[in-house]
């Protein structure tokens, strides 16, 4: 396997999708084990789930918009997306080194 030449290659790599799917599953699993009736603040996950965007394909697209400063998402949502996509990018790059 060769190293990536640019971030665009990483964003198109299927391993990134795999790592991002694992993160999404982990977050969903943790949220599903919160006891019913527990009062929680709305989170970026709620925002994304309501719009049907809490999946790897949409998160990558949203990340590209965030990096290109072409989005009007709330700042907490932008920070959340940036964090989980960047963590997955790092895992993807580290896997082939």
C-alpha positions in Angstrom: 0.0 0.0 0.0 1.2 3.5 -0.7 0.9 6.6 1.4 -1.7 9.2 0.6 -0.5 12.2 -1.5 -3.2 14.6 -0.2 -6.2 14.8 2.0 -8.6 14.3 -0.9 -7.3 10.8 -1.3 -7.8 10.1 2.4 -11.4 11.4 2.2 -12.2 9.1 -0.7 -10.6 6.0 0.9 -12.9 3.2 2.0 -10.9 2.8 5.3 -11.9 6.3 6.3 -15.6 5.3 5.9 -14.9 2.1 7.9 -13.3 4.0 10.9 -16.0 6.7 10.7 -18.8 4.0 10.7 -17.2 2.5 13.8 -17.2 5.9 15.6 -20.9 6.4 14.6 -21.8 3.0 15.9 -20.0 3.6 19.2 -21.7 6.9 19.7 -25.1 5.4 18.9 -24.5 2.5 21.2 -23.6 4.8 24.1 -26.6 7.0 23.5 -28.9 4.0 23.4 -27.9 3.0 26.9 -28.9 6.3 28.5 -31.8 5.6 30.8 -35.2 6.7 29.5 -36.5 9.8 31.1 -33.0 11.2 31.6 -33.1 14.9 30.6 -30.3 15.8 28.2 -29.4 18.9 26.4 -29.7 18.7 22.6 -26.5 17.6 21.1 -24.9 17.8 17.6 -25.9 14.1 17.3 -29.5 15.1 17.7 -29.2 17.8 15.1 -27.5 15.4 12.6 -29.9 12.5 13.3 -33.0 14.7 12.8 -31.7 15.6 9.3 -30.6 12.1 8.5 -27.0 13.1 8.3 -25.5 10.9 11.0 -23.8 8.6 8.6 -20.2 8.4 7.2 -21.1 9.6 3.7 -22.9 12.8 4.9 -20.3 13.5 7.6 -17.5 13.5 5.1 -19.5 15.8 2.8 -20.2 18.1 5.7 -16.6 18.0 6.7 -15.5 19.1 3.2 -17.9 22.0 3.5 -16.6 23.0 6.9 -13.0 22.9 5.8 -13.9 25.0 2.7 -15.9 27.4 5.0 -19.0 26.8 2.9 -21.4 25.9 5.6 -23.9 27.5 7.9 -24.1 24.7 10.5 -24.1 25.7 14.1 -20.6 25.9 15.6 -21.1 23.0 18.0 -22.1 20.8 15.1 -19.1 21.9 13.0 -16.8 21.1 16.0 -18.3 17.7 16.5 -18.1 16.8 12.8 -14.5 18.1 12.6 -13.5 16.1 15.6 -14.8 12.7 14.6 -13.8 13.0 11.0 -10.3 14.1 11.9 -9.9 11.2 14.3 -10.9 8.8 11.5 -8.5 10.5 9.1 -5.7 10.0 11.5 -6.6 6.3 12.0 -6.7 5.9 8.2 -3.3 7.5 7.7 -1.8 5.6 10.6 -3.1 2.2 9.3 -0.9 2.3 6.2 2.3 3.6 7.7 
